[in-house]
Amino acid sequence: LPALALLGLEAPAAEREAAEAEAALYFSGNRLLAGSEPAAHCYCGHQFGSFAGQLGDGAAMYLGEVLGPRGERWEIQLKGAGLTPFSRQADGRKVLRSSIREFLCSEAMFHLGIPTTRAGTCVTSDSKVVRDVFYDGNPKSERCTVVLRIASTFIRFGSFEIFKPTDEYTGRKGPSVNRNDIRIQMLDYVISTFYPEIQEAYSDNSIQRNAAFFKEITKRTARLVAEWQCVGFCHGVLNTDNMSIVGLTIDYGPFGFMDRYDPEHICNGSDNTGRYAYNKQPEICKWNLGKLAEALVPELPLEISELILEEEYDAEFEKHYLQKMRKKLGLIQLELEEDNKLVSELLETMHLTGGDFTNTFYLLSSFSVDSDPSKLEDFLEELTSQCASVEELKVAFKPQMDPR
């Protein structure tokens, strides 16, 4: 309901049942909203480090923009409503299992204070599709489900990669290669709509304006990934087509929150090399920004964007990460040089003992600094109860290499 309220959709309790039935018609894709012009978005992307060429909204359908009651502009999108021009070999459908995950996680991230797309509705159908749930060759019928996604925009880094010339490794190219007119139009749209203060400040110099925009998205992305690291969130598929041009968490595919603290935790079963492991997320997001920089040439020369990336990204990430970790540890009154060391030593201890990431911080919040020293033993007992057993640690630290 709070997400739907952004669109001005609210109903008195007495009318809620009728309103929900009507909403189900519109947000399942069975009835078209007045003034809506549905479209699927074309983009490209670097997937697992290689340029994949043309991709696009294979399961998502853009319905249009809504001007909310506060004058904010929201894009609304149905995910799982069926075929689009970019569905490739798929059917454009999503199932209840993955839809509930997306719905819950995007709302949970919002309430954790992390920039994200929102979820408004989840409509389940009587029709079914066949999916191999565990990828073990035992497919099952599952009910189709459609999620209403809400965001200021769903434009991605990959949206700008449609101009990419032939890639030297994969031989693929973007569908709009040599169309700099479209790149200019897209940049003008993104900056004037979502970064109006930058547009205003540099209206007479496009290079300076584009540099200021790139600096801002670099800092937003660094802060976003710092937020993820602080709650143990693993995105799972940090391809360039899953990176938001306004710094939101988008596309909840195979994501996960860490339980036992393991810096090398991989939440995506198809990530064989661990490219998108938890501890790699900051450097991968920086790499993705480098690909965005390449996609903005010639509107922003590479020597300018690369300098911005080197000067801004790591510094912004480290600053935001440490600020957030200080808050998690209750270090509010006083900031010391060695706070960084304290954080890394705590994480190292959690790694060696197999401590639960979320529960360890949660338990720390229950410890009173003024408490009776005799109660310290009880507290430490609670804390160690969140650590893994020796048997669990033997499994966790088992060498990954072939024993030969």
N, C-alpha and C positions, 0 to 999 in steps of 0.2 A: 504493500500500500504506500509506503513512503516514496518508493521509486515511481509509482504511477502518479502520485501527487505532483511530481516534477512536470508532468504533461498536463496537469489540470484535471486529472481523472479522479474524482472522489464521489462517493455515493453515501447518503445517509444509511445507517444500519438497517432501517426498515426496507430499503430498496436494494440492499446489497446483493441478494440472491438473483434478482432480475438483472441487475447491472453486470454480475459475473457471467450470467448466461449470454448476455449480449457481447460482452468483452471476448468470450470464448470464440464467438463467430468471427470477430475481426482479427483476433490475435492467433487464430489457427490458419489464417490465410483463406478462409472460406467466404469471407465478405470483404469487399474493398472499402477502406475509409474514404470519405468524401475528400476530393482534392488530392488523393494519393497517386503518385506515379512510380510504381515499383521498378526497381532496377537492381542489377547485380554489378558489383564493383570489379573492374579488371585491375590486377596488379601483378607484379613479378616478385621474385624473391631468391635470396641465397638460402638454400635448405641444407642444413648440416655442412655449411661451408662451401657448397657448390652452387653456381648460378643455375636455377631450374627453368629459366625462361618464363613464359606467360603462365600465370596462375589466376586466381580470382575467387570470388565468393561462390564456392561450389555448393554450399548448403545454406547460405545466408541471403536474404532478400531485403533490400532497402525499401522501406515504405515511403520515406519522405522526411521532412523536417517539421517539428512542432514548435511553435513559440509558446513557452510555458507561461504560467500566471505571473512570474517575476520578470518576464521579458527575456528569459534565457532561451537559447536555441538548442533543441535536442534532435539528434538523428534517431529514428527508430528503425529497427531491423528485426525480421523474423529469421530465426535460425532453425533449419530442419523442415521448412515448408515444401520442399520438393526440388525438382530439377531447375537449374539455372544454366545460362550459356557456358558456365565454367565448371560444371559438375564432373567433366571428363568421364571416367568409367563408373562413377558413383551415382547414387539415386537422389542425392540432395536431402535425404531424410536423416533425422537424428532419433535416438531411442530414449526411453524414459531414464535409463541408467545414467547416460552421459549428460542429459538435459538437467536432471536434478543436481548433478555435480556442478555444472556451470552456474545454475541458478543460485545454489547455496554459497558457492565460493565467491562469486562476484559480489554478493550482498555482504558476506563475512568480511571480505577485504575492505569494502567501503566502511563498514562499522569499526574496522581496525585502523581507519584513518589513512588507508593506502589508496592512491589514485587508481580508479578502475572504471570499466564499463559497469552499468547497472543491469539488473534483471527485473522486469516488471511482471510478467506472467509466464506460466508453464502450462500449456494445454496438451493433454494426452488424448490420442486418437484411438478409435477401435481398430483401425487398420494396422497391419503388422509387417515388419520386414525381417529378413533372416540375417543374423549377425553371428560371427564366430567370437563369442564373448571372451574366451580365454586364449584365443589364437592357437587352439590345440587341435583344430580339425573337427570340432564338434559343434557346428552351428546350431543356433536356436532361434525361434521366432520371438521377436520383441515388439512391444507396442511403440508406434511412432509418437513423437512428442515434439512440440514446437515451443521455443523460448523467445520471448520478446526482449531484445537487448536495447538498451538506451545509452547513448553517449553523446558528447558534444560533437564528435566526429569519429568515423571508423577509418579515416585515411591513415595509411601506414608508411613506413620507410619504403616498403616494396612498391607503393603506389608511384613513387618517383623512379623506380627501376625499369618502368616500361620503356624508357628512352635508351636503355643500355645497348651499346653496339655489341657485335658478336664477341662472346666470352672466349678467351684464348684456351680455356681448359675444357669447357663443355660444348663449345661450338654453338650455343644457343644465344639468341638476342631478344631484346624487348620488342613488342609489337608496334611501338611508336618511335622507333629509332629515327633520328634526324628531325623529329618534330619538336624543335625547341619552342615553337609558338605555344604548344600545349603545356610544356614545362613552365613557361612564363605565366600562363593563365592559372595553372595549379598553384604555383608559388604565390602569386598575387592573392588568390582566393584564401589559401591557408593562412598567410600572414595577416591580411586585412580582417579576416573573420575571427581567427583564434588568437592572434597576437596584435590587437589593434593599437596598443601603446607603442609597439615597435614600428608599425606602419606610420604612425603619426610622427614619431621622432625622426625617422629617416625617409620621409616621403619624397625628398628630392635626390636621393642617392641610393640606387637599387643594390649596389655591391655592399655598401655599409648596412643597409636594411637586411639583406640576406645573411650577412655575417652575424648581425645581432640576433637574428632568428636562430641561426645554427648554434650560437653560443647558448641561447636559452634552452633549446631542445637538448643540448649536451648536458646542461646542468639538471634539467628535469629528469632526464634518463638516469643520471648518476644518483640522484636522490631517490628515484623509484626503486632502483636495484638495491640501494642501501636499506630501504624499508623492507624489501623482501628478505634480505639476509638477516635482519633483526627479528623477524618472526619465524624464520626457518621455512620460508615458502620457496618451493622449487617450481619454476614455470614449466620445464620439461621440453618445450619446443621453441627456443629463442631464435627462430629464423627471422630474416629481415622483414618478412611479410606478417610477422606477429609483433612488430614493434610500432607503437602508436606515435603519430606525428605530434601529439600534444602531451605525451608522457603518461599515458594510462596503461594499466595492466589489461591486455586484451587477449582473447582466444584461450579459454580454459579447456585445453585438450587433456593430455596426460599430465596433470599437475600433482603436487603433493606437498604436505607439510611434514617436516622431519619429526620423527619420534626420537629414537636414540640419536644423539648428536654424532653425525659422521660427515665431515666436510666434503667427502667424495660421494655423498649420497646421489643416486640417479633415480629419478621417479618415472622415467620413460623407458618401457621395456624394449623399444626399438632403437634406443640410443646405445649402440654396441660399443662405441669408443669413449663414452662418458663426456662427449663434447659439452653437453648441457648440465653437467653435474652441479650441485649446489655451489661449490667453491669456485666454479668457472664462470658463474653468471655475470659478475662485474666485468671481467675481461671480454666476455662474448658481447655484452651490450656495447662496450667501447668499440669492438671490431665492427659491429652492426652500424654504429654511427659513422665509422670510416667508409662503409659502403653507401650510406646516405650522402656523405660528402662527395663521393665520386659521382653520384646520380644528380647532384646539383650543378655540376660543371656544364656549360661555361657561366651560368648565372652567378656562381660563387667559385672563384678560382681555388684549386686544390691547395695551393700553398697557404692560403688564408685559413681555410677550414681545418687543415691538418694542424696548424699552429694552435688554433682555438682548442681542438680536441686534446692536444698534449698539455696545454696550460690549464685547462678547466676541469677535465673529467675526473682524473684521479684525486685532485685536491677537493673537489666538491663531494665525491663519494666518501672519502676518508672523514671529512668534516661532519657530514650528515650522519654517517654510521656511528661515529664516536658520540655525537650528541644524543642519538637515539639510545645507544647502549648505556650511556650515563643515566638516562631516565629509567631504563629497565632495571638498573642496579641501585636506583634511589640516590645517585650522586648529584643532588640538585643544588645544594648550597655552595659547593666548592669544586672548582675544576683544577685538577693537578696534571702535570706533565705525564706522570706514570699511570694515568687512568687507562691509556691504551694498552700498556703492559698488563694491567690488572684484567682487562677484558680478554686479551689473548691467552693469559694463563688460566683463566676460568674455563674458556672454551677447550683448551688443551686437556684440562682435568676432566671435563665432561666427555671428551673423546676417549681418553684412556679408561675411564670408569663406565663408559656406555650410558652416561646420564641422559635422561629424557630432556630434550631441549626446552619445550614449552613448560613442562611441569617443574623443572628446576627453577626457572625464573618466577613461576607462580608461587612456589614455596618460599623463595627469598622474600617475596612481598609480605609473607605472614610473620616474618621474623622481626621482632621489635628490638631496636638497638638498646633500649633501656631495660630489657628483660633480665630477669633473675639468672645469674650465671649457671645455677643448678639446672635450669631448663634447657641449657645449650645442648646437653646430651640428647634430650628428646628431639630437639630440632634437627641435630645431625643424623639421628636415626631416620627421621622422615626423609631427609635429603638423600641418604644412602639408599632408601627404599626405591628411589627413582633411578638407581643405577642398574646396569645389566648384571646378571649372574655370571659366574666364571664360564659356565657352559655356553651362554649366549655370546660372551666375548670371544670364546674360542672360534665360534662360527663366524662372527663378525670380522675377526682378524685373520681368518684363514687365508693363506696366500692365494692370489688369483692366478698365478702362473701354473702352467702345466707342471706336475711334480717332476717330470723328467728334466 
